[in-house]
């Protein structure tokens, strides 16, 4: 029976992959990769020889139909992204939805993702959180942040290192310079860093020290407004 396997891959350290993921990738007829060059490094590390096919945000609308036809014909297909779990700020949603529409079973393996280690490392509340992924690059960016101004759950954002300082400044403008936050970069790699502090402190640090690598920003939720004690007193 045809099936699409969603396979998480390491966000940094190439050893952070499950035995089951290695088995599925080795047994598939083809593996769809966001960047075949990056996935080839992982495949060489673990001696996987399955053919790689390019599948990314610039070609997924064209390639999805052909991929689904292969699965209908009986091919076993696995999908990976450059790092982490496909579909989370990476290509995958369109292919999964199309497979479901055609009655093709989809199986997502548990595994690596960047935001959970960053959230736990932050020291901010992680029992309730709001994953926002990448903010819009231009249109809608400010309005998105304004809608989150009173969000009491811990907020999670992905960002490119070259835009980190600009984004921290925008977060400070909307949420306040004293809002607590944590910037995690290069998770699971040799130079992993989790820097915690007020947004103003993080802006100062990364203005003076140019950041490199993949970035996750964790921001404390808004403090719930205190109820007026007098309003709670019974009235007679």
ABEGO torsion letter per residue (X at the ends): XBBBBBBBBBABBAABBBAAAAAAAAABABBBBABAAAAAAAAAAAGBABBBBBBBAAAAAAAAAAAAAAAAAGBBBBBBBABEBBGBGBBGAAAAAAAAAAGBBBBBBBEBBAAAAAAAAAGBBAABBBBAEBBBABBGAAAAAAAAAABABBBBBBBBAAAAAAAAAAAAAAAEAABBBBBBBGBGBAABBBBBEBAAAAAAAAAABBBBEBBBBBBBBBBBBBBBAAAABBBX
